[in-house]
Amino acid sequence: MGSLPKVAYFCMEYAIESSVKLYAGGLGILAGDYMKEACDNNYPLIGIGIKWKQGYGEQLIDKGSDMPFDAYINRHYDFLKDTGITVTVKIRQRDVRVKVWKYEAHGVNNLYLLDTDIDGNDGEARWITGQLYGWFGEERVAQEMVLGIGGVRALRALGFEPDVYHFNEGHALFAGFELMREKMEKGQSFKEAWENTRKEVVFTTHTPVIQGNESHPIERLIYMGANLGMNKGQLKALGGSPFNMTVGALRLSRKSNAVSDLHKDTANRMWRKVKGRSEIIGITNAIHIPTWVDSRMLELAKNYDDSAAAREKLWNRHLENKNELIDFVEKRTGVRLKPDVLLIGFSRRAAPYKRSNLIFTDRDFIEPLLKPGKLQIVFSGKAHPLDDTGKKIISDIIEMTRLYPGSVVFLENYDMEIGRMLTRGSDIWLNNPRRPMEASGTSGMKAAMNGVLNVSILDGWWPEACRHGVNGWQFGNGKQFRDENKCDAHDFRALKKCLTNEVIPTYYRNRDKWIDMMAASINTTRVPFGMKRMLDEYYTRMYIDN
Ligand SMILES: *Cc1c(COP(=O)(O)O)cnc(C)c1O
């Protein structure tokens, strides 16, 4: 390719390395994997993020109440390079200094992190980059001003001149305000600045959950100073009132995308009433293969020929991964799981639509499987620190670990390391969100490429990949319900049928077929859901001006 467009990629979180707590969940995993792939391929793309002092909370389980609680720890990363650059953003009428660090480790050299915890800032300003997703109101706006406005100013100071600004989620929208401000300062009208800024911006939306799309009263944006001189009417024209960050980003971008084909339809339906918004296309998420996939499994699958020898090699390699997981679980929980028992992995943020408890709907079904040791389940996941419903979901799972000791375990403080262990060492990867709430879901891709078979609702990426009974299983047939209770009852019956009639018998009675499915799982997913495909798709369909 000739010269590729230069891209500045904005995201609140990046998951680069498990112990570097600049991430909360799936959005950060995607962004981290994206930066690594861009770096591997030398693409002219740089990332703008925030150096979180405490990151997202550590979440542990209180042994008395079985409830999750959150702990915040100050982090120090001595591998970050000081760029010597500081920019200023006016927040609440006060100048806040923003320091720019460069992340050069763990396979990336293209990520810049903004930090307000520096000398010269008052105590309040120093806390802006304190906790990832720690607040929803003013503090969130302040964080987003640092990311967006500070981010554009950092790019100017670095001398990087992007052709395209990519907002990964609406958090970065104020970068668009700064681009408009620059243009208006040079004499363009509001309308001209809006039109010209749109030409430079692309936007990715991630959540079909309406509450997940942040909004703020217009007055708040004004007294925080996020408006950068724009008046109420102008702000309303961009993001409505209250001001919705997703709506604003849809109107301030030349093109947008959702993160799977199904999510594209959902997002277009969800935002159909927004006038003047960009078109939403579908670009399905993917994973950075070297980060998540056991290269030996990958090699064995590539050379797989369904001979007895090939089967044995693939199976033995899987057993090594399973035993590693079993050791890991024992170290963390004291529970020793069994290598010859079907092991279900399930790790998810504890959000109601993900239904972590679905498999426990009917004790008469699950008990005869768990008690004699036909099935074992490893859970992990965090609830948002301020989400009591999510915390209740986790404490319900803890109750299951007490009811079925030795068969159900919970790994606290879900992070990349746990994610990596579980998506390598489980036998199956269970995914049962209420369709169509799971926009993509990348953990299932990690599992699939490690030969861990997906057993999943047809949501997110899975309708694009699933070949039922060949590379995994679907249940629920893609049916959608308006009534949540009906949906849950229907999907539970479908899950039960799939486990009883297909998954369990195949595992215990047709091991050859199981191993063939593992190879098919790896071979049908490694290219379409590898990050190189996704990176190239963003270049050809979003960045290259066409
Ligand atoms: C892969 C991963 C995710 C994203 O997976 P989902 O399928 O979206 O749940 C979130 N957190 C961690 C730690 C991961 O490794």
The ligand as an SDF file (V2000), in Angstrom:
LIG
                    3D

 15 15  0  0  0  0  0  0  0  0999 V2000
  -11.2260  -10.8110   26.9150 C   0  0  0  0  0  0  0  0  0  0  0  0
  -11.4960  -10.0840   28.1830 C   0  0  0  0  0  0  0  0  0  0  0  0
  -12.6500   -9.2770   28.2950 C   0  0  0  0  0  0  0  0  0  0  0  0
  -13.6530   -9.1230   27.1850 C   0  0  0  0  0  0  0  0  0  0  0  0
  -14.4040  -10.2770   27.0130 O   0  0  0  0  0  0  0  0  0  0  0  0
  -15.9730  -10.3020   26.8180 P   0  0  0  0  0  0  0  0  0  0  0  0
  -16.2150  -11.4570   25.9380 O   0  0  0  0  0  0  0  0  0  0  0  0
  -16.3910   -9.0160   26.2140 O   0  0  0  0  0  0  0  0  0  0  0  0
  -16.5460  -10.4940   28.1810 O   0  0  0  0  0  0  0  0  0  0  0  0
  -12.8550   -8.5890   29.4760 C   0  0  0  0  0  0  0  0  0  0  0  0
  -11.9810   -8.6790   30.5000 N   0  0  0  0  0  0  0  0  0  0  0  0
  -10.8810   -9.4390   30.4290 C   0  0  0  0  0  0  0  0  0  0  0  0
   -9.9620   -9.4870   31.6000 C   0  0  0  0  0  0  0  0  0  0  0  0
  -10.6030  -10.1750   29.2780 C   0  0  0  0  0  0  0  0  0  0  0  0
   -9.4890  -10.9220   29.2280 O   0  0  0  0  0  0  0  0  0  0  0  0
  1  2  1  0
  2  3  1  0
  2 14  2  0
  3  4  1  0
  3 10  2  0
  4  5  1  0
  5  6  1  0
  6  7  2  0
  6  8  1  0
  6  9  1  0
 10 11  1  0
 11 12  2  0
 12 13  1  0
 12 14  1  0
 14 15  1  0
M  END
$$$$
